[in-house]
Amino acid sequence: MAAVDAGFARSPRGALKLGRMLVAFVAFVCFVASRAHEAYTALAIMEVIITLLFFLLYLLKLDKKMTWLFWPLADIFNSVIAAVFLLIVCLFAVIIKTNKVTLAGGKISISGPRERNAPAK
């Protein structure tokens, strides 16, 4: 039976893992709500699952038992790749103009509402 590191969830590393899972889950919910392509939702849910597995790895102290891999380096590599993939996917979701719900945020003007053209006299 694996020992549980009860303090890991409250540590900065544990909080960062929980935050990453929350952000990936929010991205998943946004992609589902906007009826985005299935690949976008699959990537977001895969990120939630992979981060959960790393969280459980450190929570159950399995990184100390499986010494054949340098887990902090694997975790950093996963974080960088996931950030790049999610950034690219989010940009594609906003750039593609076939989904009007996805573009709703892009149509809001920062300086105020858009003015309509006045009819010709």
A tleap script that builds the chain and sets N, CA, C and O, in Angstrom:
source leaprc.protein.ff14SB
mol = sequence {
  NMET ALA ALA VAL ASP ALA GLY PHE ALA ARG
  SER PRO ARG GLY ALA LEU LYS LEU GLY ARG
  MET LEU VAL ALA PHE VAL ALA PHE VAL CYS
  PHE VAL ALA SER ARG ALA HIE GLU ALA TYR
  THR ALA LEU ALA ILE MET GLU VAL ILE ILE
  THR LEU LEU PHE PHE LEU LEU TYR LEU LEU
  LYS LEU ASP LYS LYS MET THR TRP LEU PHE
  TRP PRO LEU ALA ASP ILE PHE ASN SER VAL
  ILE ALA ALA VAL PHE LEU LEU ILE VAL CYS
  LEU PHE ALA VAL ILE ILE LYS THR ASN LYS
  VAL THR LEU ALA GLY GLY LYS ILE SER ILE
  SER GLY PRO ARG GLU ARG ASN ALA PRO ALA
  CLYS
}
set mol.1.N position { 0.838 -1.179 0.000 }
set mol.1.CA position { 0.000 0.000 0.000 }
set mol.1.C position { 0.883 1.243 0.000 }
set mol.1.O position { 1.858 1.314 0.748 }
set mol.2.N position { 0.550 2.200 -0.820 }
set mol.2.CA position { 1.367 3.401 -0.968 }
set mol.2.C position { 1.075 4.379 0.157 }
set mol.2.O position { -0.064 4.530 0.600 }
set mol.3.N position { 2.131 5.036 0.604 }
set mol.3.CA position { 1.969 6.076 1.621 }
set mol.3.C position { 1.445 7.334 0.955 }
set mol.3.O position { 1.796 7.640 -0.185 }
set mol.4.N position { 0.608 8.057 1.671 }
set mol.4.CA position { 0.006 9.276 1.136 }
set mol.4.C position { 0.710 10.475 1.754 }
set mol.4.O position { 0.879 10.552 2.971 }
set mol.5.N position { 1.115 11.401 0.911 }
set mol.5.CA position { 1.716 12.653 1.355 }
set mol.5.C position { 0.584 13.661 1.573 }
set mol.5.O position { 0.177 14.360 0.645 }
set mol.6.N position { 0.088 13.724 2.796 }
set mol.6.CA position { -1.087 14.553 3.102 }
set mol.6.C position { -0.814 16.041 2.890 }
set mol.6.O position { -1.741 16.799 2.608 }
set mol.7.N position { 0.420 16.464 3.018 }
set mol.7.CA position { 0.742 17.878 2.859 }
set mol.7.C position { 0.938 18.316 1.414 }
set mol.7.O position { 1.061 19.510 1.140 }
set mol.8.N position { 0.967 17.364 0.488 }
set mol.8.CA position { 1.230 17.723 -0.906 }
set mol.8.C position { 0.129 18.598 -1.491 }
set mol.8.O position { 0.419 19.551 -2.214 }
set mol.9.N position { -1.115 18.293 -1.193 }
set mol.9.CA position { -2.231 19.065 -1.761 }
set mol.9.C position { -2.204 20.521 -1.296 }
set mol.9.O position { -2.693 21.406 -1.999 }
set mol.10.N position { -1.638 20.771 -0.122 }
set mol.10.CA position { -1.564 22.145 0.401 }
set mol.10.C position { -0.244 22.833 0.071 }
set mol.10.O position { -0.068 24.014 0.372 }
set mol.11.N position { 0.673 22.111 -0.537 }
set mol.11.CA position { 1.963 22.691 -0.893 }
set mol.11.C position { 1.826 23.530 -2.163 }
set mol.11.O position { 0.832 23.397 -2.877 }
set mol.12.N position { 2.809 24.397 -2.460 }
set mol.12.CA position { 2.743 25.175 -3.703 }
set mol.12.C position { 2.697 24.297 -4.953 }
set mol.12.O position { 1.981 24.623 -5.900 }
set mol.13.N position { 3.441 23.198 -4.978 }
set mol.13.CA position { 3.398 22.288 -6.132 }
set mol.13.C position { 2.033 21.646 -6.279 }
set mol.13.O position { 1.522 21.526 -7.392 }
set mol.14.N position { 1.436 21.232 -5.174 }
set mol.14.CA position { 0.111 20.638 -5.213 }
set mol.14.C position { -0.943 21.642 -5.638 }
set mol.14.O position { -1.842 21.320 -6.414 }
set mol.15.N position { -0.830 22.867 -5.124 }
set mol.15.CA position { -1.782 23.917 -5.511 }
set mol.15.C position { -1.650 24.241 -6.998 }
set mol.15.O position { -2.646 24.504 -7.671 }
set mol.16.N position { -0.430 24.221 -7.501 }
set mol.16.CA position { -0.214 24.468 -8.927 }
set mol.16.C position { -0.851 23.367 -9.778 }
set mol.16.O position { -1.459 23.649 -10.811 }
set mol.17.N position { -0.708 22.119 -9.341 }
set mol.17.CA position { -1.342 21.007 -10.070 }
set mol.17.C position { -2.860 21.145 -10.049 }
set mol.17.O position { -3.512 20.962 -11.077 }
set mol.18.N position { -3.426 21.465 -8.897 }
set mol.18.CA position { -4.874 21.648 -8.808 }
set mol.18.C position { -5.326 22.820 -9.673 }
set mol.18.O position { -6.376 22.753 -10.312 }
set mol.19.N position { -4.544 23.886 -9.696 }
set mol.19.CA position { -4.866 25.032 -10.546 }
set mol.19.C position { -4.827 24.673 -12.025 }
set mol.19.O position { -5.686 25.101 -12.796 }
set mol.20.N position { -3.823 23.883 -12.422 }
set mol.20.CA position { -3.747 23.441 -13.827 }
set mol.20.C position { -4.937 22.584 -14.206 }
set mol.20.O position { -5.482 22.708 -15.302 }
set mol.21.N position { -5.340 21.705 -13.283 }
set mol.21.CA position { -6.515 20.875 -13.561 }
set mol.21.C position { -7.767 21.735 -13.700 }
set mol.21.O position { -8.609 21.485 -14.562 }
set mol.22.N position { -7.883 22.746 -12.849 }
set mol.22.CA position { -9.045 23.630 -12.909 }
set mol.22.C position { -9.070 24.413 -14.215 }
set mol.22.O position { -10.123 24.526 -14.843 }
set mol.23.N position { -7.942 24.951 -14.630 }
set mol.23.CA position { -7.876 25.714 -15.884 }
set mol.23.C position { -8.192 24.816 -17.078 }
set mol.23.O position { -8.934 25.218 -17.975 }
set mol.24.N position { -7.639 23.612 -17.097 }
set mol.24.CA position { -7.919 22.693 -18.202 }
set mol.24.C position { -9.391 22.282 -18.205 }
set mol.24.O position { -9.986 22.118 -19.270 }
set mol.25.N position { -9.980 22.114 -17.024 }
set mol.25.CA position { -11.397 21.763 -16.958 }
set mol.25.C position { -12.272 22.916 -17.434 }
set mol.25.O position { -13.276 22.697 -18.111 }
set mol.26.N position { -11.896 24.139 -17.082 }
set mol.26.CA position { -12.640 25.312 -17.564 }
set mol.26.C position { -12.538 25.411 -19.087 }
set mol.26.O position { -13.520 25.734 -19.755 }
set mol.27.N position { -11.354 25.134 -19.636 }
set mol.27.CA position { -11.196 25.126 -21.089 }
set mol.27.C position { -12.084 24.056 -21.712 }
set mol.27.O position { -12.704 24.288 -22.750 }
set mol.28.N position { -12.146 22.898 -21.090 }
set mol.28.CA position { -13.014 21.822 -21.575 }
set mol.28.C position { -14.473 22.259 -21.584 }
set mol.28.O position { -15.181 22.049 -22.568 }
set mol.29.N position { -14.922 22.866 -20.491 }
set mol.29.CA position { -16.315 23.322 -20.403 }
set mol.29.C position { -16.598 24.396 -21.452 }
set mol.29.O position { -17.666 24.393 -22.062 }
set mol.30.N position { -15.660 25.306 -21.666 }
set mol.30.CA position { -15.849 26.348 -22.677 }
set mol.30.C position { -15.934 25.753 -24.078 }
set mol.30.O position { -16.764 26.177 -24.883 }
set mol.31.N position { -15.084 24.774 -24.375 }
set mol.31.CA position { -15.138 24.143 -25.689 }
set mol.31.C position { -16.440 23.382 -25.885 }
set mol.31.O position { -17.012 23.406 -26.975 }
set mol.32.N position { -16.910 22.713 -24.849 }
set mol.32.CA position { -18.178 21.986 -24.958 }
set mol.32.C position { -19.333 22.964 -25.126 }
set mol.32.O position { -20.218 22.744 -25.953 }
set mol.33.N position { -19.329 24.051 -24.343 }
set mol.33.CA position { -20.423 25.020 -24.407 }
set mol.33.C position { -20.480 25.724 -25.754 }
set mol.33.O position { -21.562 26.071 -26.228 }
set mol.34.N position { -19.328 25.937 -26.371 }
set mol.34.CA position { -19.306 26.632 -27.654 }
set mol.34.C position { -19.447 25.675 -28.837 }
set mol.34.O position { -19.367 26.088 -29.994 }
set mol.35.N position { -19.655 24.413 -28.540 }
set mol.35.CA position { -19.783 23.378 -29.580 }
set mol.35.C position { -18.581 23.390 -30.525 }
set mol.35.O position { -18.722 23.297 -31.744 }
set mol.36.N position { -17.403 23.508 -29.928 }
set mol.36.CA position { -16.164 23.516 -30.713 }
set mol.36.C position { -15.883 22.100 -31.231 }
set mol.36.O position { -16.560 21.139 -30.866 }
set mol.37.N position { -14.892 22.007 -32.071 }
set mol.37.CA position { -14.508 20.723 -32.661 }
set mol.37.C position { -14.147 19.730 -31.546 }
set mol.37.O position { -13.631 20.121 -30.499 }
set mol.38.N position { -14.422 18.459 -31.783 }
set mol.38.CA position { -14.190 17.430 -30.775 }
set mol.38.C position { -12.720 17.312 -30.389 }
set mol.38.O position { -12.409 16.932 -29.260 }
set mol.39.N position { -11.820 17.629 -31.302 }
set mol.39.CA position { -10.390 17.549 -30.991 }
set mol.39.C position { -10.012 18.544 -29.902 }
set mol.39.O position { -9.138 18.260 -29.083 }
set mol.40.N position { -10.661 19.710 -29.882 }
set mol.40.CA position { -10.376 20.705 -28.848 }
set mol.40.C position { -10.801 20.186 -27.481 }
set mol.40.O position { -10.059 20.304 -26.506 }
set mol.41.N position { -11.988 19.616 -27.417 }
set mol.41.CA position { -12.459 19.098 -26.133 }
set mol.41.C position { -11.631 17.900 -25.692 }
set mol.41.O position { -11.380 17.726 -24.499 }
set mol.42.N position { -11.206 17.078 -26.635 }
set mol.42.CA position { -10.381 15.917 -26.291 }
set mol.42.C position { -9.032 16.357 -25.717 }
set mol.42.O position { -8.545 15.759 -24.757 }
set mol.43.N position { -8.435 17.384 -26.291 }
set mol.43.CA position { -7.158 17.870 -25.779 }
set mol.43.C position { -7.313 18.414 -24.357 }
set mol.43.O position { -6.469 18.163 -23.497 }
set mol.44.N position { -8.381 19.151 -24.118 }
set mol.44.CA position { -8.593 19.718 -22.783 }
set mol.44.C position { -8.828 18.619 -21.752 }
set mol.44.O position { -8.285 18.687 -20.649 }
set mol.45.N position { -9.624 17.612 -22.088 }
set mol.45.CA position { -9.873 16.538 -21.123 }
set mol.45.C position { -8.635 15.678 -20.926 }
set mol.45.O position { -8.414 15.163 -19.830 }
set mol.46.N position { -7.817 15.510 -21.976 }
set mol.46.CA position { -6.552 14.782 -21.817 }
set mol.46.C position { -5.620 15.532 -20.866 }
set mol.46.O position { -4.920 14.907 -20.069 }
set mol.47.N position { -5.605 16.845 -20.940 }
set mol.47.CA position { -4.762 17.630 -20.035 }
set mol.47.C position { -5.235 17.471 -18.589 }
set mol.47.O position { -4.414 17.373 -17.677 }
set mol.48.N position { -6.548 17.445 -18.375 }
set mol.48.CA position { -7.070 17.227 -17.022 }
set mol.48.C position { -6.617 15.862 -16.509 }
set mol.48.O position { -6.167 15.748 -15.369 }
set mol.49.N position { -6.731 14.838 -17.333 }
set mol.49.CA position { -6.376 13.480 -16.909 }
set mol.49.C position { -4.881 13.350 -16.650 }
set mol.49.O position { -4.480 12.756 -15.649 }
set mol.50.N position { -4.051 13.894 -17.532 }
set mol.50.CA position { -2.601 13.797 -17.346 }
set mol.50.C position { -2.158 14.545 -16.097 }
set mol.50.O position { -1.308 14.058 -15.352 }
set mol.51.N position { -2.725 15.720 -15.861 }
set mol.51.CA position { -2.377 16.476 -14.654 }
set mol.51.C position { -2.855 15.749 -13.407 }
set mol.51.O position { -2.166 15.753 -12.387 }
set mol.52.N position { -4.027 15.124 -13.475 }
set mol.52.CA position { -4.519 14.327 -12.348 }
set mol.52.C position { -3.578 13.163 -12.057 }
set mol.52.O position { -3.315 12.851 -10.896 }
set mol.53.N position { -3.069 12.517 -13.111 }
set mol.53.CA position { -2.128 11.413 -12.910 }
set mol.53.C position { -0.822 11.889 -12.265 }
set mol.53.O position { -0.285 11.208 -11.391 }
set mol.54.N position { -0.313 13.034 -12.681 }
set mol.54.CA position { 0.889 13.581 -12.031 }
set mol.54.C position { 0.588 13.956 -10.584 }
set mol.54.O position { 1.423 13.750 -9.704 }
set mol.55.N position { -0.605 14.507 -10.333 }
set mol.55.CA position { -1.002 14.854 -8.963 }
set mol.55.C position { -1.024 13.596 -8.092 }
set mol.55.O position { -0.506 13.602 -6.975 }
set mol.56.N position { -1.619 12.526 -8.601 }
set mol.56.CA position { -1.674 11.272 -7.841 }
set mol.56.C position { -0.290 10.658 -7.676 }
set mol.56.O position { -0.001 10.047 -6.647 }
set mol.57.N position { 0.563 10.813 -8.675 }
set mol.57.CA position { 1.930 10.306 -8.597 }
set mol.57.C position { 2.660 10.914 -7.409 }
set mol.57.O position { 3.304 10.205 -6.635 }
set mol.58.N position { 2.554 12.240 -7.270 }
set mol.58.CA position { 3.231 12.916 -6.165 }
set mol.58.C position { 2.489 12.727 -4.848 }
set mol.58.O position { 3.122 12.631 -3.797 }
set mol.59.N position { 1.163 12.672 -4.885 }
set mol.59.CA position { 0.375 12.500 -3.664 }
set mol.59.C position { 0.641 11.143 -3.020 }
set mol.59.O position { 0.743 11.039 -1.797 }
set mol.60.N position { 0.751 10.115 -3.837 }
set mol.60.CA position { 0.980 8.763 -3.328 }
set mol.60.C position { 2.460 8.415 -3.217 }
set mol.60.O position { 2.804 7.276 -2.902 }
set mol.61.N position { 3.337 9.380 -3.469 }
set mol.61.CA position { 4.795 9.212 -3.383 }
set mol.61.C position { 5.306 8.104 -4.311 }
set mol.61.O position { 6.288 7.429 -4.002 }
set mol.62.N position { 4.641 7.930 -5.429 }
set mol.62.CA position { 5.091 6.916 -6.384 }
set mol.62.C position { 6.337 7.356 -7.133 }
set mol.62.O position { 7.058 6.524 -7.684 }
set mol.63.N position { 6.598 8.660 -7.159 }
set mol.63.CA position { 7.813 9.142 -7.813 }
set mol.63.C position { 9.063 8.661 -7.099 }
set mol.63.O position { 10.116 8.526 -7.721 }
set mol.64.N position { 8.963 8.398 -5.796 }
set mol.64.CA position { 10.106 7.903 -5.038 }
set mol.64.C position { 10.315 6.406 -5.257 }
set mol.64.O position { 11.426 5.901 -5.093 }
set mol.65.N position { 9.240 5.692 -5.630 }
set mol.65.CA position { 9.353 4.255 -5.869 }
set mol.65.C position { 9.759 3.952 -7.302 }
set mol.65.O position { 10.470 2.980 -7.555 }
set mol.66.N position { 9.312 4.775 -8.239 }
set mol.66.CA position { 9.658 4.580 -9.650 }
set mol.66.C position { 10.792 5.530 -10.002 }
set mol.66.O position { 10.560 6.617 -10.532 }
set mol.67.N position { 11.997 5.123 -9.711 }
set mol.67.CA position { 13.157 5.993 -9.891 }
set mol.67.C position { 13.765 5.907 -11.281 }
set mol.67.O position { 14.776 6.557 -11.546 }
set mol.68.N position { 13.181 5.132 -12.168 }
set mol.68.CA position { 13.722 4.972 -13.510 }
set mol.68.C position { 13.497 6.198 -14.382 }
set mol.68.O position { 14.035 6.270 -15.487 }
set mol.69.N position { 12.713 7.162 -13.911 }
set mol.69.CA position { 12.469 8.388 -14.661 }
set mol.69.C position { 12.618 9.577 -13.722 }
set mol.69.O position { 12.187 9.521 -12.570 }
set mol.70.N position { 13.220 10.640 -14.209 }
set mol.70.CA position { 13.352 11.856 -13.420 }
set mol.70.C position { 12.039 12.624 -13.537 }
set mol.70.O position { 11.846 13.389 -14.482 }
set mol.71.N position { 11.138 12.421 -12.576 }
set mol.71.CA position { 9.761 12.902 -12.656 }
set mol.71.C position { 9.625 14.415 -12.728 }
set mol.71.O position { 8.769 14.893 -13.472 }
set mol.72.N position { 10.424 15.205 -11.995 }
set mol.72.CA position { 10.274 16.662 -12.137 }
set mol.72.C position { 10.535 17.151 -13.565 }
set mol.72.O position { 9.853 18.057 -14.044 }
set mol.73.N position { 11.521 16.554 -14.244 }
set mol.73.CA position { 11.789 16.944 -15.633 }
set mol.73.C position { 10.630 16.527 -16.545 }
set mol.73.O position { 10.241 17.282 -17.435 }
set mol.74.N position { 10.081 15.333 -16.327 }
set mol.74.CA position { 8.928 14.886 -17.109 }
set mol.74.C position { 7.724 15.797 -16.867 }
set mol.74.O position { 6.964 16.085 -17.791 }
set mol.75.N position { 7.555 16.243 -15.640 }
set mol.75.CA position { 6.453 17.141 -15.295 }
set mol.75.C position { 6.619 18.504 -15.961 }
set mol.75.O position { 5.649 19.068 -16.466 }
set mol.76.N position { 7.832 19.034 -15.965 }
set mol.76.CA position { 8.097 20.323 -16.627 }
set mol.76.C position { 7.880 20.193 -18.129 }
set mol.76.O position { 7.278 21.072 -18.747 }
set mol.77.N position { 8.363 19.110 -18.718 }
set mol.77.CA position { 8.180 18.867 -20.146 }
set mol.77.C position { 6.686 18.796 -20.482 }
set mol.77.O position { 6.238 19.378 -21.470 }
set mol.78.N position { 5.921 18.081 -19.656 }
set mol.78.CA position { 4.470 17.988 -19.859 }
set mol.78.C position { 3.821 19.362 -19.742 }
set mol.78.O position { 2.933 19.689 -20.530 }
set mol.79.N position { 4.239 20.161 -18.791 }
set mol.79.CA position { 3.649 21.489 -18.597 }
set mol.79.C position { 3.892 22.394 -19.803 }
set mol.79.O position { 2.985 23.097 -20.248 }
set mol.80.N position { 5.099 22.375 -20.324 }
set mol.80.CA position { 5.434 23.225 -21.471 }
set mol.80.C position { 4.654 22.779 -22.714 }
set mol.80.O position { 4.077 23.606 -23.420 }
set mol.81.N position { 4.642 21.486 -22.971 }
set mol.81.CA position { 3.922 20.970 -24.136 }
set mol.81.C position { 2.426 21.254 -24.014 }
set mol.81.O position { 1.793 21.661 -24.988 }
set mol.82.N position { 1.860 21.043 -22.831 }
set mol.82.CA position { 0.426 21.293 -22.628 }
set mol.82.C position { 0.088 22.772 -22.802 }
set mol.82.O position { -0.934 23.107 -23.402 }
set mol.83.N position { 0.934 23.652 -22.285 }
set mol.83.CA position { 0.681 25.084 -22.440 }
set mol.83.C position { 0.719 25.496 -23.910 }
set mol.83.O position { -0.124 26.272 -24.359 }
set mol.84.N position { 1.684 24.985 -24.652 }
set mol.84.CA position { 1.786 25.313 -26.075 }
set mol.84.C position { 0.582 24.769 -26.842 }
set mol.84.O position { -0.009 25.479 -27.655 }
set mol.85.N position { 0.219 23.515 -26.584 }
set mol.85.CA position { -0.928 22.923 -27.281 }
set mol.85.C position { -2.220 23.665 -26.959 }
set mol.85.O position { -2.995 23.971 -27.866 }
set mol.86.N position { -2.464 23.960 -25.681 }
set mol.86.CA position { -3.701 24.662 -25.321 }
set mol.86.C position { -3.729 26.068 -25.901 }
set mol.86.O position { -4.789 26.551 -26.298 }
set mol.87.N position { -2.578 26.728 -25.954 }
set mol.87.CA position { -2.533 28.063 -26.562 }
set mol.87.C position { -2.870 27.982 -28.048 }
set mol.87.O position { -3.660 28.780 -28.552 }
set mol.88.N position { -2.278 27.029 -28.742 }
set mol.88.CA position { -2.547 26.875 -30.179 }
set mol.88.C position { -4.010 26.522 -30.421 }
set mol.88.O position { -4.641 27.077 -31.321 }
set mol.89.N position { -4.548 25.611 -29.631 }
set mol.89.CA position { -5.937 25.209 -29.812 }
set mol.89.C position { -6.891 26.360 -29.510 }
set mol.89.O position { -7.877 26.550 -30.222 }
set mol.90.N position { -6.610 27.119 -28.472 }
set mol.90.CA position { -7.467 28.271 -28.153 }
set mol.90.C position { -7.401 29.320 -29.261 }
set mol.90.O position { -8.416 29.929 -29.599 }
set mol.91.N position { -6.224 29.533 -29.820 }
set mol.91.CA position { -6.112 30.481 -30.931 }
set mol.91.C position { -6.874 29.987 -32.148 }
set mol.91.O position { -7.558 30.772 -32.805 }
set mol.92.N position { -6.769 28.698 -32.463 }
set mol.92.CA position { -7.536 28.152 -33.583 }
set mol.92.C position { -9.037 28.289 -33.345 }
set mol.92.O position { -9.791 28.590 -34.271 }
set mol.93.N position { -9.465 28.071 -32.118 }
set mol.93.CA position { -10.896 28.167 -31.818 }
set mol.93.C position { -11.401 29.590 -32.020 }
set mol.93.O position { -12.544 29.786 -32.431 }
set mol.94.N position { -10.570 30.578 -31.740 }
set mol.94.CA position { -10.985 31.969 -31.913 }
set mol.94.C position { -10.849 32.406 -33.369 }
set mol.94.O position { -11.661 33.194 -33.856 }
set mol.95.N position { -9.837 31.907 -34.064 }
set mol.95.CA position { -9.592 32.329 -35.442 }
set mol.95.C position { -10.647 31.778 -36.401 }
set mol.95.O position { -11.086 32.486 -37.307 }
set mol.96.N position { -11.056 30.531 -36.212 }
set mol.96.CA position { -12.037 29.926 -37.114 }
set mol.96.C position { -13.354 30.674 -36.972 }
set mol.96.O position { -13.871 30.829 -35.866 }
set mol.97.N position { -13.885 31.128 -38.072 }
set mol.97.CA position { -15.059 31.989 -38.031 }
set mol.97.C position { -16.362 31.249 -38.288 }
set mol.97.O position { -17.391 31.883 -38.522 }
set mol.98.N position { -16.341 29.931 -38.250 }
set mol.98.CA position { -17.568 29.179 -38.493 }
set mol.98.C position { -18.405 29.033 -37.240 }
set mol.98.O position { -19.586 28.695 -37.328 }
set mol.99.N position { -17.836 29.273 -36.094 }
set mol.99.CA position { -18.551 29.099 -34.834 }
set mol.99.C position { -18.793 30.467 -34.208 }
set mol.99.O position { -17.869 31.051 -33.641 }
set mol.100.N position { -20.004 30.989 -34.297 }
set mol.100.CA position { -20.306 32.338 -33.822 }
set mol.100.C position { -20.231 32.457 -32.307 }
set mol.100.O position { -19.902 33.525 -31.791 }
set mol.101.N position { -20.531 31.379 -31.585 }
set mol.101.CA position { -20.477 31.446 -30.128 }
set mol.101.C position { -19.042 31.615 -29.651 }
set mol.101.O position { -18.790 32.324 -28.676 }
set mol.102.N position { -18.105 30.972 -30.329 }
set mol.102.CA position { -16.698 31.081 -29.949 }
set mol.102.C position { -16.192 32.507 -30.159 }
set mol.102.O position { -15.347 32.983 -29.400 }
set mol.103.N position { -16.699 33.185 -31.174 }
set mol.103.CA position { -16.226 34.527 -31.488 }
set mol.103.C position { -16.952 35.625 -30.722 }
set mol.103.O position { -16.645 36.800 -30.921 }
set mol.104.N position { -17.890 35.291 -29.866 }
set mol.104.CA position { -18.673 36.311 -29.171 }
set mol.104.C position { -17.782 37.262 -28.365 }
set mol.104.O position { -18.018 38.470 -28.355 }
set mol.105.N position { -16.783 36.734 -27.706 }
set mol.105.CA position { -15.890 37.582 -26.925 }
set mol.105.C position { -15.048 38.503 -27.784 }
set mol.105.O position { -14.688 39.595 -27.346 }
set mol.106.N position { -14.729 38.085 -28.996 }
set mol.106.CA position { -13.912 38.903 -29.885 }
set mol.106.C position { -14.661 40.079 -30.486 }
set mol.106.O position { -14.037 41.012 -30.991 }
set mol.107.N position { -15.991 40.053 -30.440 }
set mol.107.CA position { -16.766 41.128 -31.036 }
set mol.107.C position { -17.058 42.262 -30.070 }
set mol.107.O position { -17.611 43.285 -30.475 }
set mol.108.N position { -16.703 42.109 -28.815 }
set mol.108.CA position { -16.934 43.156 -27.825 }
set mol.108.C position { -15.842 44.206 -27.976 }
set mol.108.O position { -14.655 43.880 -27.969 }
set mol.109.N position { -16.238 45.445 -28.111 }
set mol.109.CA position { -15.279 46.525 -28.287 }
set mol.109.C position { -14.859 47.054 -26.922 }
set mol.109.O position { -15.699 47.227 -26.039 }
set mol.110.N position { -13.581 47.309 -26.745 }
set mol.110.CA position { -13.079 47.797 -25.465 }
set mol.110.C position { -13.488 49.250 -25.234 }
set mol.110.O position { -13.780 49.636 -24.102 }
set mol.111.N position { -13.513 50.047 -26.279 }
set mol.111.CA position { -13.792 51.473 -26.121 }
set mol.111.C position { -15.282 51.779 -26.011 }
set mol.111.O position { -15.646 52.928 -25.761 }
set mol.112.N position { -16.117 50.833 -26.182 }
set mol.112.CA position { -17.551 51.068 -26.077 }
set mol.112.C position { -18.276 50.369 -27.198 }
set mol.112.O position { -17.654 49.679 -28.005 }
set mol.113.N position { -19.586 50.537 -27.261 }
set mol.113.CA position { -20.340 49.845 -28.306 }
set mol.113.C position { -20.024 50.390 -29.686 }
set mol.113.O position { -19.665 51.557 -29.847 }
set mol.114.N position { -20.162 49.547 -30.649 }
set mol.114.CA position { -19.906 49.958 -32.031 }
set mol.114.C position { -21.041 50.847 -32.508 }
set mol.114.O position { -22.202 50.654 -32.147 }
set mol.115.N position { -20.678 51.826 -33.328 }
set mol.115.CA position { -21.687 52.700 -33.896 }
set mol.115.C position { -22.168 52.109 -35.214 }
set mol.115.O position { -21.399 51.521 -35.975 }
set mol.116.N position { -23.444 52.281 -35.457 }
set mol.116.CA position { -24.002 51.801 -36.719 }
set mol.116.C position { -23.952 52.923 -37.743 }
set mol.116.O position { -23.973 54.104 -37.398 }
set mol.117.N position { -23.886 52.536 -38.989 }
set mol.117.CA position { -23.882 53.536 -40.061 }
set mol.117.C position { -25.242 54.187 -40.156 }
set mol.117.O position { -26.269 53.510 -40.113 }
set mol.118.N position { -25.248 55.485 -40.283 }
set mol.118.CA position { -26.519 56.210 -40.413 }
set mol.118.C position { -27.054 56.023 -41.832 }
set mol.118.O position { -26.271 55.978 -42.781 }
set mol.119.N position { -28.365 55.913 -41.992 }
set mol.119.CA position { -28.904 55.737 -43.333 }
set mol.119.C position { -28.638 56.978 -44.189 }
set mol.119.O position { -28.579 58.096 -43.677 }
set mol.120.N position { -28.481 56.769 -45.478 }
set mol.120.CA position { -28.207 57.879 -46.401 }
set mol.120.C position { -29.438 58.766 -46.520 }
set mol.120.O position { -30.563 58.267 -46.523 }
set mol.121.N position { -29.233 60.085 -46.618 }
set mol.121.CA position { -30.338 61.032 -46.714 }
set mol.121.C position { -30.630 61.390 -48.129 }
set mol.121.O position { -31.537 62.181 -48.391 }
savepdb mol mol.pdb
quit
